[in-house]
Amino acid sequence: MIARIAEHCFWLGRYLERLESVARVLQMTDQLALDADVPADQCWVPALAIFGERETFARKHGARAEADGEKVQGFLTWEDDNFSSLVATVVMARDNARTIREVVSRECWEVTNELYHFLTGEAGRAEYAASRFGFYQHIRRMVQLCLGFLDSTMLHDTPQEFIWLGVMLERAGQTSRLVDVHHHVFSQMRHTHRVVETALWLSLLRACSGFEPFMKSHQGRVTGDAVAAFLLFEPRFPRSVRHCLESAWRYLGHLCPVVGRGQPGEECLELLVPLVEQLKPETLAQEGASVHALLTRMVEGTDALCTEISRAFFGKAPVHVQVGTQEMAG
């Protein structure tokens, strides 16, 4: 397979997953700000922190605006010079899909193109003004439809494996960042009524689409440690960090079935295997261990792995703009 095609497949997967993640976080945060008795800054600052955009936002709008939900949502939705925004991400997703139009299925291309025109045209602006919840929900459903088409209408061969490798690594990194930021913020809140505390942890689960799976597998009080453990270690939940990295390991195994010294993918697997091995509850039971430290290793590890994939499979280090903790393809 041509390295250039593989690279576009990989980044298409990453950008599609990033689109859904940004929309989901904004939807959850907007609902939390409306329903929970939580200061505005404790709602919206984490949304900026997850995508590594606090510094950029403060330069453009001032630090005080971090508590302004409308400005934060506008920044993460419409500003095309913000590489984490929905508009910038859908442009890059469509560009990658268009470049490999002969590889992706017609259905996948049509959904990606439709979502691009929705977000860059008047229809998206109108829906954003009329129903913020419906706007984010539409984006999430379109991305899920596209991912479903990728699975059901494409040959299950190398291009598709590179797309899903990108999806899973992006998802692992996004879940790690989201859990890290919110677990820290919520754990630092003092004198919070138990009802509000439970609502906060449930909002974190909803931000990862994990509310129903968590409730089906857990009984008793909803606690921060239980939520973090579920989103980190639960192998049956498709958005847990463990599930994503184990899936990435399988895709890498298919892409480099014969691993030996000097073979493409060797160092990728060497980076990935230790990450997977750390994703077990016993890791947090070790002396000095913490959720934050483990999540930091996951974020840094997935970033290093994506860099190595670019070097090993695409023949170059990725040209990217660093935005906080996120890599953005140039």
Secondary structure, DSSP 8 states (H G I E B T S, - for coil): --HHHHHHHHHHHHHHHHHHHHHHHHHHHHHHHHHS---HHHHHHHHHHHTT-HHHHHHHH-GGGGG-HHHHHHHHHT-TTSTTSHHHHHHHHHHHHHHTTTTS-HHHHHHHHHHHHHHHSHHHHHHHHH-HHHHHHHHHHHHHHHHHHHHHHS-SSHHHHHHHHHHHHHHHHHHHHHHHHHHHHHHH--S--HHHHHHHHHHHHHHTT-HHHHHHH--S---HHHHHHHHHH-TTSTTSHHHHHHHHHHHHHHH-SS--TT-TTHHHHHHHHHHHHH-STHHHHSTT--HHHHHHHHHHHHHHHHHHHHHHHHSS---EEEETTEEEE-
